[in-house]
Amino acid sequence: MEQVYSEESIRTLDWKEHIRRRPGMYIGKLGDGASPDDGVYILIKEVLDNSVDEYMMGHGKKIEVEVSQDHVRIRDYGRGIPLGKLIDAASKMNTGAKYDSNVFKKTVGLNGVGIKAVNALSSNFKISSHRENQVKTAVFEAGNIIEDLPVHTSTAHNGVEVIFYPDKSVFGEFTFVNEFIESMIKNYTFLNTGLAIIYNGTSFVSKNGLLDLLNENISSTALYLPIHIKSPDLELAITHSNHYGEEYYTFVNGQHTTQGGTHLLAFREAFVKTIRDFYRKDFDASDIRTGIVAAISIKIEDPVFESQTKTKLGSKNMTPDGISIRQYMLDTVTKTIDDYLHKNSETARTLQAKIIESEKERKAISGIQKLARDRAKKASLHNKKLRDCRVHYNSEAERRDDSTIFITEGDSASGSITKSRDVNTQAVFSLKGKPLNTFGLTKKIVYENEEFNLLQAALNIEDGMDGLRYNNVVIATDADVDGMHIRLLLITFFLKFFPDLVREKHLFVLQTPLFRVRNKKQTRYCYNDEERDDAIKTLGPNPEITRFKGLGEISPDEFKYFIGADIRLEPVYLRREDQIDTMLEFYMGKNTPVRQDFIIDNLRVDEEML
């Protein structure tokens, strides 16, 4: 039947309906709280941005944040929203004070959208503004106002209080992870020295800004005391470690730009130029930046981000009519770091030694690299290990979450996934047996070992994450001892040689069901003992219970349910206290008495696996 396209086909959505129908435009992915960039955390960030902007403008030194498993309360002590505009500020798109650059000069929330998105995506949203001994309160449900309370007198301090319940009809079941929220809050305090954020009763405050951030976040041992530089609109903290890759924490007007942008590109260029000029040698850029750990915070007027979630800066200028970010970064970095290295000769010698060491290693494996690349190209032509997909990872935001590669072991497991996958977005890389333990080895092994060389080529990460062809790199192994060992070996490989894959949250472990419980009418797949017991109760007496021993035992017809819309991925991420060197030494180094004691103390026998 032919579809009729007429005037009746055209309709206009009101603001809240548009946000609820297209939440990804406003908060990125929805998620269930298992990832730090899931939508429920973006809701918290959008409210906090407004409170922090008040502090940046010199109003209110304290923010209270309370998070339970179903709602969030945020109270600041800034100026408060003008009472007559409270409802507009919470529910009328493109409404806010930040269009007036005299009131908010270098802030993040410029579009008047963030708090409206929180309102529209909450089952209940209450906002109160305390201002000059008066208070105004409004209550909404899914963006619809249900209470407009009259202004009355108040003895409370000026400021805004927001209480919201993320709507489970939009987000589904979700869980707030304390660590992700604490990390977000600490970043706000690192970027705003003197600001106190009280999170669930614990106060967080920073005295040393990005220096505190770097010291807390660095995942390996620093080779020299961090270089800490502050100017009116730029703060830097820089050091190097003995790890591969580059580790950056970048911010614009207090916003954590996890995907970088023009400010990061400008810094990387400026740092290389400064080092070359200081040592008067044309070092390769990769040798200069290998192992770098840097935190960068820049303040600009009217920042332009590439999405509403503000994770990548698109602005080219510091001000609408001012100097470019690139030139400002070149001028500031060149002067300040050159001065620092001249005054700190020990740091200058350590940094030079690190660069020369990286140069020697790169040259030592250059011949092996060429042979390895040739082997990888030939292997890809024959398509022996990689069953590719049609859509690859690229810079287009709408396709960024699409592509996935499953790394699996054995013909039966890879065969099941290959037959079940979505050929447009899901690729499969098949390992042959257990990979090598790379702990204590140099990068030379990446090119000499056929498995690692071909895996690196398939992911296209030899020169960094910019070329990564798949957004989600998923380790898919059996849920037994051998499968767990393969997971550890692969995670060790990535942490050792490509830690940015983990830092940038591209690495996951596929969760597959341990049990199938079914009767004649219904089948339930269960991922743990609790789900199995619940299924047995639900399906009634004497259901058939199957314990899956490995991925190869799950038929392709069943497997499609586990790697489709309901896929369960467990992210592999580094916690603040994780030191890569120490962690790999403990788990993957020699079998020390300390590790033996740890294994004995934590031994649990799973009878189902015997």
DOVEX-325940 format. One record per residue (C-alpha): residue number from 1; residue in three letters; x, y, z. Coordinates in nm, 3 decimals, m for minus. Layout:
<rs>
   resi   resn         X         Y         Z
    NUM    ALA         X         Y         Z
...
</rs>
This chain:
<rs>
   resi   resn         X         Y         Z
      1    MET     0.000     0.000     0.000
      2    GLU     0.140     0.340    m0.102
      3    GLN     0.205     0.582     0.184
      4    VAL     0.025     0.917     0.158
      5    TYR     0.257     1.217     0.206
      6    SER     0.047     1.528     0.270
      7    GLU     0.013     1.827     0.502
      8    GLU    m0.114     1.588     0.770
      9    SER     0.222     1.409     0.758
     10    ILE     0.398     1.721     0.886
     11    ARG     0.386     1.786     1.259
     12    THR     0.575     1.988     1.516
     13    LEU     0.682     1.830     1.843
     14    ASP     0.683     2.044     2.156
     15    TRP     1.014     2.069     2.344
     16    LYS     0.959     1.791     2.597
     17    GLU     0.817     1.545     2.343
     18    HIS     1.116     1.601     2.115
     19    ILE     1.362     1.540     2.400
     20    ARG     1.182     1.224     2.511
     21    ARG     1.163     1.088     2.156
     22    ARG     1.523     1.178     2.069
     23    PRO     1.712     1.169     2.401
     24    GLY     2.036     1.080     2.227
     25    MET     2.052     1.429     2.076
     26    TYR     2.064     1.578     2.425
     27    ILE     2.235     1.328     2.656
     28    GLY     2.409     1.081     2.424
     29    LYS     2.336     0.714     2.486
     30    LEU     2.084     0.605     2.749
     31    GLY     2.264     0.308     2.905
     32    ASP     2.193     0.141     3.238
     33    GLY     2.456     0.317     3.449
     34    ALA     2.731     0.060     3.380
     35    SER     2.936     0.314     3.182
     36    PRO     3.045     0.660     3.304
     37    ASP     2.906     0.826     2.990
     38    ASP     2.557     0.677     3.026
     39    GLY     2.267     0.921     3.021
     40    VAL     2.185     0.907     3.393
     41    TYR     2.526     1.062     3.468
     42    ILE     2.481     1.326     3.198
     43    LEU     2.165     1.435     3.381
     44    ILE     2.370     1.492     3.698
     45    LYS     2.636     1.675     3.499
     46    GLU     2.386     1.908     3.332
     47    VAL     2.256     2.029     3.668
     48    LEU     2.604     2.048     3.821
     49    ASP     2.732     2.253     3.526
     50    ASN     2.494     2.533     3.617
     51    SER     2.599     2.527     3.982
     52    VAL     2.969     2.523     3.897
     53    ASP     2.921     2.809     3.651
     54    GLU     2.786     3.014     3.942
     55    TYR     3.105     2.942     4.137
     56    MET     3.319     3.033     3.837
     57    MET     3.147     3.371     3.831
     58    GLY     3.231     3.423     4.199
     59    HIS     2.906     3.315     4.367
     60    GLY     2.874     3.026     4.614
     61    LYS     3.166     2.820     4.742
     62    LYS     2.973     2.503     4.823
     63    ILE     2.753     2.256     4.633
     64    GLU     2.565     1.967     4.792
     65    VAL     2.505     1.648     4.592
     66    GLU     2.298     1.358     4.722
     67    VAL     2.241     1.048     4.510
     68    SER     2.027     0.749     4.597
     69    GLN     1.938     0.464     4.365
     70    ASP     1.638     0.639     4.213
     71    HIS     1.685     1.014     4.254
     72    VAL     1.936     1.297     4.278
     73    ARG     1.940     1.620     4.481
     74    ILE     2.174     1.908     4.397
     75    ARG     2.180     2.231     4.596
     76    ASP     2.410     2.523     4.522
     77    TYR     2.461     2.851     4.704
     78    GLY     2.493     3.087     4.412
     79    ARG     2.270     3.382     4.328
     80    GLY     1.958     3.179     4.256
     81    ILE     1.752     3.204     3.937
     82    PRO     1.539     3.522     3.918
     83    LEU     1.208     3.399     4.061
     84    GLY     0.988     3.527     3.783
     85    LYS     1.188     3.329     3.526
     86    LEU     1.223     3.003     3.718
     87    ILE     0.963     2.810     3.519
     88    ASP     1.095     2.943     3.188
     89    ALA     1.451     2.847     3.283
     90    ALA     1.339     2.491     3.359
     91    SER     1.093     2.436     3.074
     92    LYS     1.136     2.683     2.788
     93    MET     1.401     2.588     2.533
     94    ASN     1.679     2.835     2.457
     95    THR     1.611     3.030     2.775
     96    GLY     1.891     3.126     3.013
     97    ALA     2.125     3.395     3.140
     98    LYS     2.425     3.253     2.960
     99    TYR     2.336     3.429     2.637
    100    ASP     2.443     3.746     2.822
    101    SER     2.822     3.732     2.814
    102    ASN     2.845     4.002     3.080
    103    VAL     2.685     3.764     3.331
    104    PHE     2.844     3.435     3.224
    105    LYS     3.161     3.485     3.019
    106    LYS     3.343     3.152     3.008
    107    THR     3.092     2.885     3.094
    108    VAL     2.985     2.551     2.951
    109    GLY     2.605     2.555     2.938
    110    LEU     2.548     2.809     2.667
    111    ASN     2.249     2.673     2.481
    112    GLY     1.975     2.687     2.745
    113    VAL     1.905     2.316     2.688
    114    GLY     2.067     2.107     2.962
    115    ILE     1.832     2.152     3.256
    116    LYS     1.530     2.125     3.024
    117    ALA     1.656     1.787     2.910
    118    VAL     1.685     1.676     3.274
    119    ASN     1.329     1.797     3.333
    120    ALA     1.185     1.621     3.027
    121    LEU     1.367     1.292     3.104
    122    SER     1.263     1.279     3.470
    123    SER     0.947     1.119     3.602
    124    ASN     0.953     1.388     3.871
    125    PHE     1.152     1.712     3.864
    126    LYS     1.140     1.973     4.139
    127    ILE     1.328     2.301     4.121
    128    SER     1.344     2.572     4.387
    129    SER     1.520     2.908     4.369
    130    HIS     1.613     3.093     4.688
    131    ARG     1.681     3.458     4.625
    132    GLU     1.683     3.760     4.857
    133    ASN     1.479     3.596     5.138
    134    GLN     1.220     3.455     4.899
    135    VAL     1.173     3.113     4.740
    136    LYS     0.993     2.996     4.429
    137    THR     0.925     2.626     4.358
    138    ALA     0.791     2.437     4.057
    139    VAL     0.730     2.064     4.012
    140    PHE     0.715     1.876     3.679
    141    GLU     0.643     1.523     3.557
    142    ALA     0.805     1.425     3.227
    143    GLY     0.840     1.795     3.153
    144    ASN     0.475     1.878     3.227
    145    ILE     0.428     2.125     3.510
    146    ILE     0.204     1.989     3.785
    147    GLU     0.272     2.241     4.062
    148    ASP     0.346     2.611     4.035
    149    LEU     0.385     2.718     4.395
    150    PRO     0.356     3.086     4.485
    151    VAL     0.657     3.285     4.602
    152    HIS     0.693     3.295     4.980
    153    THR     0.947     3.415     5.232
    154    SER     1.255     3.207     5.309
    155    THR     1.541     3.224     5.555
    156    ALA     1.759     2.989     5.348
    157    HIS     2.075     3.103     5.172
    158    ASN     2.049     3.210     4.809
    159    GLY     2.087     2.936     4.552
    160    VAL     1.908     2.666     4.353
    161    GLU     1.793     2.320     4.460
    162    VAL     1.703     2.056     4.202
    163    ILE     1.560     1.712     4.285
    164    PHE     1.496     1.474     3.996
    165    TYR     1.405     1.110     3.936
    166    PRO     1.535     0.975     3.602
    167    ASP     1.236     0.831     3.417
    168    LYS     1.257     0.452     3.406
    169    SER     1.015     0.446     3.114
    170    VAL     1.298     0.614     2.920
    171    PHE     1.611     0.469     3.082
    172    GLY     1.478     0.131     3.190
    173    GLU     1.632    m0.018     3.502
    174    PHE     1.954     0.160     3.590
    175    THR     2.208     0.170     3.872
    176    PHE     2.418     0.464     3.982
    177    VAL     2.783     0.364     4.026
    178    ASN     2.936     0.564     4.308
    179    GLU     3.282     0.560     4.154
    180    PHE     3.166     0.730     3.833
    181    ILE     2.987     1.008     4.021
    182    GLU     3.280     1.059     4.257
    183    SER     3.516     1.085     3.959
    184    MET     3.294     1.351     3.800
    185    ILE     3.275     1.549     4.123
    186    LYS     3.651     1.533     4.180
    187    ASN     3.711     1.668     3.831
    188    TYR     3.491     1.968     3.910
    189    THR     3.694     2.040     4.223
    190    PHE     4.030     1.995     4.046
    191    LEU     3.921     2.255     3.792
    192    ASN     3.782     2.495     4.049
    193    THR     4.028     2.521     4.337
    194    GLY     3.851     2.621     4.656
    195    LEU     3.511     2.487     4.550
    196    ALA     3.375     2.235     4.802
    197    ILE     3.135     1.969     4.674
    198    ILE     2.974     1.761     4.946
    199    TYR     2.876     1.427     4.792
    200    ASN     2.660     1.205     5.011
    201    GLY     2.817     1.363     5.318
    202    THR     3.181     1.353     5.203
    203    SER     3.350     1.682     5.115
    204    PHE     3.575     1.708     4.811
    205    VAL     3.801     2.009     4.757
    206    SER     4.126     2.069     4.570
    207    LYS     4.412     2.305     4.657
    208    ASN     4.647     2.235     4.366
    209    GLY     4.412     2.206     4.069
    210    LEU     4.532     1.994     3.778
    211    LEU     4.837     1.885     3.973
    212    ASP     4.601     1.705     4.212
    213    LEU     4.414     1.558     3.916
    214    LEU     4.730     1.425     3.754
    215    ASN     4.866     1.277     4.075
    216    GLU     4.539     1.099     4.144
    217    ASN     4.464     0.977     3.792
    218    ILE     4.801     0.873     3.654
    219    SER     4.788     0.498     3.598
    220    SER     5.164     0.438     3.597
    221    THR     5.477     0.569     3.767
    222    ALA     5.577     0.923     3.668
    223    LEU     5.935     0.964     3.542
    224    TYR     5.965     1.318     3.677
    225    LEU     5.768     1.553     3.899
    226    PRO     5.479     1.693     3.696
    227    ILE     5.531     2.027     3.524
    228    HIS     5.250     2.250     3.654
    229    ILE     5.177     2.574     3.472
    230    LYS     4.895     2.822     3.525
    231    SER     4.802     3.128     3.321
    232    PRO     4.474     3.325     3.318
    233    ASP     4.305     3.103     3.058
    234    LEU     4.521     2.789     3.052
    235    GLU     4.635     2.539     3.314
    236    LEU     4.866     2.246     3.237
    237    ALA     5.007     1.953     3.432
    238    ILE     5.246     1.729     3.238
    239    THR     5.472     1.431     3.302
    240    HIS     5.582     1.109     3.128
    241    SER     5.570     0.741     3.221
    242    ASN     5.732     0.432     3.072
    243    HIS     5.404     0.324     2.914
    244    TYR     5.309     0.330     2.550
    245    GLY     5.040     0.560     2.421
    246    GLU     4.934     0.908     2.527
    247    GLU     4.716     0.984     2.829
    248    TYR     4.522     1.311     2.830
    249    TYR     4.261     1.471     3.055
    250    THR     4.123     1.773     2.874
    251    PHE     3.872     2.034     2.985
    252    VAL     3.703     2.342     2.841
    253    ASN     3.547     2.586     3.087
    254    GLY     3.528     2.303     3.339
    255    GLN     3.372     2.055     3.097
    256    HIS     3.553     1.721     3.062
    257    THR     3.608     1.686     2.687
    258    THR     3.667     1.311     2.681
    259    GLN     3.699     1.311     2.301
    260    GLY     3.941     1.603     2.295
    261    GLY     3.900     1.852     2.013
    262    THR     4.082     2.158     1.882
    263    HIS     4.246     2.240     2.217
    264    LEU     4.403     1.892     2.243
    265    LEU     4.524     1.900     1.882
    266    ALA     4.679     2.241     1.946
    267    PHE     4.850     2.123     2.265
    268    ARG     4.997     1.812     2.100
    269    GLU     5.140     2.027     1.821
    270    ALA     5.268     2.295     2.059
    271    PHE     5.437     2.046     2.292
    272    VAL     5.624     1.878     2.006
    273    LYS     5.743     2.215     1.869
    274    THR     5.857     2.329     2.215
    275    ILE     6.058     2.010     2.280
    276    ARG     6.222     2.020     1.937
    277    ASP     6.321     2.383     1.985
    278    PHE     6.447     2.331     2.340
    279    TYR     6.672     2.034     2.257
    280    ARG     6.752     2.170     1.909
    281    LYS     6.681     1.836     1.753
    282    ASP     6.406     1.727     1.514
    283    PHE     6.277     1.438     1.726
    284    ASP     5.993     1.234     1.582
    285    ALA     5.659     1.349     1.727
    286    SER     5.572     0.996     1.837
    287    ASP     5.895     0.967     2.036
    288    ILE     5.821     1.297     2.214
    289    ARG     5.464     1.206     2.306
    290    THR     5.501     0.835     2.384
    291    GLY     5.422     0.791     2.753
    292    ILE     5.302     1.148     2.801
    293    VAL     5.042     1.207     3.073
    294    ALA     4.886     1.553     3.062
    295    ALA     4.592     1.744     3.203
    296    ILE     4.482     2.050     3.005
    297    SER     4.222     2.306     3.106
    298    ILE     4.142     2.601     2.882
    299    LYS     3.887     2.880     2.917
    300    ILE     3.733     3.035     2.609
    301    GLU     3.434     3.252     2.528
    302    ASP     3.129     3.100     2.359
    303    PRO     3.272     2.747     2.315
    304    VAL     3.131     2.542     2.029
    305    PHE     3.106     2.167     2.095
    306    GLU     3.035     1.897     1.841
    307    SER     2.734     1.767     2.033
    308    GLN     2.502     1.865     2.319
    309    THR     2.694     1.630     2.550
    310    LYS     2.999     1.858     2.502
    311    THR     3.265     1.585     2.487
    312    LYS     3.458     1.732     2.191
    313    LEU     3.551     2.096     2.131
    314    GLY     3.493     2.234     1.784
    315    SER     3.585     2.601     1.846
    316    LYS     3.889     2.737     1.665
    317    ASN     3.914     3.073     1.847
    318    MET     3.958     3.178     2.207
    319    THR     3.695     3.450     2.158
    320    PRO     3.454     3.505     1.867
    321    ASP     3.684     3.773     1.723
    322    GLY     4.010     3.692     1.898
    323    ILE     4.326     3.486     1.872
    324    SER     4.301     3.126     1.755
    325    ILE     4.325     2.843     2.008
    326    ARG     4.616     2.700     1.809
    327    GLN     4.817     3.022     1.821
    328    TYR     4.735     3.084     2.186
    329    MET     4.847     2.731     2.275
    330    LEU     5.166     2.762     2.070
    331    ASP     5.258     3.092     2.232
    332    THR     5.175     2.989     2.589
    333    VAL     5.315     2.635     2.583
    334    THR     5.635     2.740     2.405
    335    LYS     5.713     3.013     2.655
    336    THR     5.610     2.843     2.979
    337    ILE     5.753     2.495     2.917
    338    ASP     6.074     2.633     2.768
    339    ASP     6.117     2.848     3.078
    340    TYR     6.041     2.553     3.307
    341    LEU     6.292     2.320     3.140
    342    HIS     6.564     2.585     3.154
    343    LYS     6.504     2.629     3.527
    344    ASN     6.469     2.254     3.604
    345    SER     6.767     2.080     3.444
    346    GLU     6.702     1.742     3.610
    347    THR     6.353     1.725     3.456
    348    ALA     6.500     1.830     3.121
    349    ARG     6.758     1.547     3.135
    350    THR     6.497     1.287     3.236
    351    LEU     6.263     1.391     2.956
    352    GLN     6.541     1.384     2.699
    353    ALA     6.646     1.035     2.810
    354    LYS     6.286     0.915     2.776
    355    ILE     6.258     1.054     2.423
    356    ILE     6.589     0.899     2.316
    357    GLU     6.484     0.563     2.462
    358    SER     6.158     0.574     2.265
    359    GLU     6.351     0.669     1.952
    360    LYS     6.589     0.374     1.991
    361    GLU     6.306     0.126     2.037
    362    ARG     6.116     0.265     1.738
    363    LYS     6.420     0.237     1.513
    364    ALA     6.504    m0.110     1.642
    365    ILE     6.168    m0.247     1.534
    366    SER     6.121    m0.041     1.216
    367    GLY     6.233    m0.329     0.991
    368    ILE     6.013    m0.577     1.175
    369    GLN     5.720    m0.333     1.142
    370    LYS     5.745    m0.330     0.764
    371    LEU     5.750    m0.710     0.741
    372    ALA     5.464    m0.731     0.992
    373    ARG     5.252    m0.484     0.795
    374    ASP     5.308    m0.686     0.479
    375    ARG     5.204    m1.007     0.655
    376    ALA     4.895    m0.837     0.796
    377    LYS     4.793    m0.710     0.450
    378    LYS     4.832    m1.055     0.297
    379    ALA     4.634    m1.214     0.582
    380    SER     4.353    m0.962     0.544
    381    LEU     4.329    m1.040     0.175
    382    HIS     4.274    m1.406     0.255
    383    ASN     4.037    m1.314     0.541
    384    LYS     4.155    m1.606     0.754
    385    LYS     4.118    m1.456     1.100
    386    LEU     3.899    m1.150     1.052
    387    ARG     3.538    m1.166     0.941
    388    ASP     3.479    m0.799     0.890
    389    CYS     3.161    m0.592     0.897
    390    ARG     3.034    m0.340     0.646
    391    VAL     3.027    m0.035     0.871
    392    HIS     3.346     0.075     1.042
    393    TYR     3.418     0.319     1.321
    394    ASN     3.450     0.675     1.196
    395    SER     3.420     1.030     1.322
    396    GLU     3.050     1.070     1.245
    397    ALA     2.870     1.094     1.578
    398    GLU     2.563     0.904     1.462
    399    ARG     2.776     0.600     1.364
    400    ARG     3.017     0.608     1.654
    401    ASP     2.838     0.344     1.858
    402    ASP     2.763     0.115     1.566
    403    SER     3.070    m0.098     1.504
    404    THR     3.183    m0.388     1.723
    405    ILE     3.452    m0.652     1.692
    406    PHE     3.436    m0.975     1.892
    407    ILE     3.772    m1.133     1.979
    408    THR     3.711    m1.499     2.041
    409    GLU     3.904    m1.826     2.058
    410    GLY     3.842    m2.150     1.873
    411    ASP     3.650    m2.242     1.559
    412    SER     3.323    m2.340     1.728
    413    ALA     3.286    m2.018     1.926
    414    SER     3.386    m1.792     1.640
    415    GLY     3.158    m1.989     1.409
    416    SER     2.855    m1.939     1.634
    417    ILE     2.915    m1.564     1.664
    418    THR     2.985    m1.528     1.292
    419    LYS     2.657    m1.694     1.198
    420    SER     2.460    m1.493     1.455
    421    ARG     2.610    m1.146     1.414
    422    ASP     2.478    m0.841     1.235
    423    VAL     2.706    m0.834     0.930
    424    ASN     2.661    m0.459     0.895
    425    THR     2.805    m0.362     1.231
    426    GLN     2.967    m0.666     1.396
    427    ALA     3.303    m0.822     1.305
    428    VAL     3.472    m1.132     1.446
    429    PHE     3.844    m1.192     1.502
    430    SER     3.937    m1.552     1.577
    431    LEU     4.235    m1.636     1.797
    432    LYS     4.424    m1.960     1.760
    433    GLY     4.476    m2.093     2.108
    434    LYS     4.586    m1.891     2.409
    435    PRO     4.773    m1.569     2.333
    436    LEU     5.116    m1.499     2.475
    437    ASN     5.162    m1.338     2.818
    438    THR     5.316    m1.004     2.715
    439    PHE     5.406    m0.883     3.063
    440    GLY     5.771    m0.776     3.071
    441    LEU     5.805    m0.785     2.691
    442    THR     5.879    m0.494     2.458
    443    LYS     5.663    m0.375     2.169
    444    LYS     5.880    m0.579     1.934
    445    ILE     5.666    m0.879     2.027
    446    VAL     5.356    m0.710     1.880
    447    TYR     5.510    m0.738     1.535
    448    GLU     5.688    m1.073     1.577
    449    ASN     5.383    m1.256     1.713
    450    GLU     5.142    m1.333     1.428
    451    GLU     4.829    m1.326     1.648
    452    PHE     4.908    m0.984     1.797
    453    ASN     5.027    m0.839     1.469
    454    LEU     4.708    m0.938     1.289
    455    LEU     4.490    m0.822     1.578
    456    GLN     4.665    m0.485     1.582
    457    ALA     4.617    m0.457     1.205
    458    ALA     4.249    m0.552     1.228
    459    LEU     4.189    m0.281     1.489
    460    ASN     4.414    m0.031     1.303
    461    ILE     4.569     0.099     1.626
    462    GLU     4.940     0.085     1.548
    463    ASP     4.957     0.466     1.531
    464    GLY     4.702     0.539     1.806
    465    MET     4.328     0.543     1.866
    466    ASP     4.249     0.794     1.591
    467    GLY     4.237     0.512     1.338
    468    LEU     4.040     0.264     1.552
    469    ARG     3.798     0.086     1.319
    470    TYR     3.559    m0.044     1.585
    471    ASN     3.407     0.152     1.868
    472    ASN     3.350    m0.157     2.084
    473    VAL     3.631    m0.410     2.116
    474    VAL     3.473    m0.709     2.288
    475    ILE     3.656    m1.007     2.438
    476    ALA     3.427    m1.309     2.394
    477    THR     3.557    m1.619     2.573
    478    ASP     3.411    m1.916     2.756
    479    ALA     3.303    m1.864     3.117
    480    ASP     3.551    m2.124     3.244
    481    VAL     3.907    m2.119     3.375
    482    ASP     4.065    m2.124     3.027
    483    GLY     3.831    m1.850     2.906
    484    MET     3.912    m1.633     3.206
    485    HIS     4.284    m1.684     3.142
    486    ILE     4.248    m1.575     2.779
    487    ARG     4.064    m1.263     2.897
    488    LEU     4.351    m1.176     3.131
    489    LEU     4.611    m1.232     2.861
    490    LEU     4.427    m1.006     2.616
    491    ILE     4.366    m0.736     2.875
    492    THR     4.737    m0.752     2.965
    493    PHE     4.826    m0.707     2.597
    494    PHE     4.606    m0.399     2.563
    495    LEU     4.713    m0.245     2.894
    496    LYS     5.079    m0.299     2.811
    497    PHE     5.090    m0.175     2.452
    498    PHE     4.761     0.006     2.383
    499    PRO     4.641     0.143     2.719
    500    ASP     4.445     0.420     2.544
    501    LEU     4.200     0.154     2.425
    502    VAL     4.112     0.096     2.791
    503    ARG     4.138     0.460     2.902
    504    GLU     3.904     0.572     2.626
    505    LYS     3.657     0.297     2.724
    506    HIS     3.656     0.092     2.406
    507    LEU     3.732    m0.247     2.569
    508    PHE     3.458    m0.479     2.697
    509    VAL     3.398    m0.838     2.801
    510    LEU     3.095    m1.016     2.655
    511    GLN     2.863    m1.160     2.914
    512    THR     2.691    m1.478     2.796
    513    PRO     2.430    m1.682     2.983
    514    LEU     2.541    m1.964     3.209
    515    PHE     2.201    m2.135     3.209
    516    ARG     1.900    m2.197     2.989
    517    VAL     1.577    m2.269     3.177
    518    ARG     1.273    m2.365     2.972
    519    ASN     0.943    m2.544     2.962
    520    LYS     0.716    m2.614     2.665
    521    LYS     0.596    m2.253     2.645
    522    GLN     0.884    m2.030     2.753
    523    THR     1.264    m2.008     2.754
    524    ARG     1.472    m1.796     2.994
    525    TYR     1.845    m1.733     2.962
    526    CYS     2.018    m1.670     3.294
    527    TYR     2.354    m1.506     3.360
    528    ASN     2.394    m1.606     3.724
    529    ASP     2.255    m1.834     3.993
    530    GLU     2.000    m1.576     4.110
    531    GLU     1.850    m1.537     3.764
    532    ARG     1.840    m1.916     3.728
    533    ASP     1.658    m1.960     4.059
    534    ASP     1.410    m1.688     3.967
    535    ALA     1.346    m1.854     3.629
    536    ILE     1.282    m2.191     3.795
    537    LYS     1.023    m2.029     4.023
    538    THR     0.860    m1.844     3.733
    539    LEU     0.840    m2.137     3.491
    540    GLY     0.695    m2.379     3.742
    541    PRO     0.778    m2.737     3.835
    542    ASN     1.048    m2.942     3.664
    543    PRO     1.172    m2.707     3.392
    544    GLU     1.458    m2.823     3.173
    545    ILE     1.786    m2.664     3.297
    546    THR     2.095    m2.652     3.074
    547    ARG     2.437    m2.535     3.197
    548    PHE     2.637    m2.390     2.907
    549    LYS     3.000    m2.496     2.932
    550    GLY     3.130    m2.279     2.646
    551    LEU     3.034    m2.045     2.367
    552    GLY     3.058    m2.324     2.112
    553    GLU     2.769    m2.505     2.285
    554    ILE     2.532    m2.214     2.222
    555    SER     2.369    m2.252     1.882
    556    PRO     2.373    m1.961     1.635
    557    ASP     1.993    m1.938     1.662
    558    GLU     2.031    m1.874     2.035
    559    PHE     2.346    m1.668     2.015
    560    LYS     2.174    m1.391     1.820
    561    TYR     1.978    m1.301     2.134
    562    PHE     2.299    m1.239     2.331
    563    ILE     2.476    m1.012     2.082
    564    GLY     2.173    m0.816     1.965
    565    ALA     1.974    m0.536     2.128
    566    ASP     1.999    m0.702     2.472
    567    ILE     2.376    m0.757     2.459
    568    ARG     2.544    m0.743     2.799
    569    LEU     2.888    m0.587     2.791
    570    GLU     3.106    m0.548     3.098
    571    PRO     3.338    m0.249     3.051
    572    VAL     3.708    m0.284     3.124
    573    TYR     3.823     0.040     3.284
    574    LEU     4.096     0.170     3.507
    575    ARG     4.006     0.298     3.851
    576    ARG     4.186     0.597     3.994
    577    GLU     4.386     0.380     4.231
    578    ASP     4.492     0.134     3.961
    579    GLN     4.863     0.152     3.872
    580    ILE     4.921    m0.044     3.552
    581    ASP     5.279    m0.141     3.641
    582    THR     5.189    m0.265     3.988
    583    MET     4.873    m0.439     3.877
    584    LEU     5.036    m0.630     3.588
    585    GLU     5.333    m0.723     3.805
    586    PHE     5.101    m0.872     4.067
    587    TYR     4.865    m1.062     3.837
    588    MET     5.084    m1.147     3.537
    589    GLY     5.439    m1.147     3.676
    590    LYS     5.625    m1.431     3.839
    591    ASN     5.428    m1.657     4.072
    592    THR     5.525    m1.489     4.396
    593    PRO     5.424    m1.605     4.748
    594    VAL     5.215    m1.289     4.778
    595    ARG     5.004    m1.386     4.478
    596    GLN     4.978    m1.745     4.597
    597    ASP     4.842    m1.621     4.930
    598    PHE     4.595    m1.396     4.747
    599    ILE     4.467    m1.689     4.539
    600    ILE     4.430    m1.913     4.843
    601    ASP     4.250    m1.641     5.041
    602    ASN     4.007    m1.573     4.754
    603    LEU     3.956    m1.926     4.626
    604    ARG     3.596    m2.016     4.549
    605    VAL     3.501    m2.351     4.402
    606    ASP     3.217    m2.331     4.151
    607    GLU     3.058    m2.675     4.162
    608    GLU     2.885    m2.613     3.830
    609    MET     3.226    m2.583     3.662
    610    LEU     3.363    m2.909     3.801
</rs>
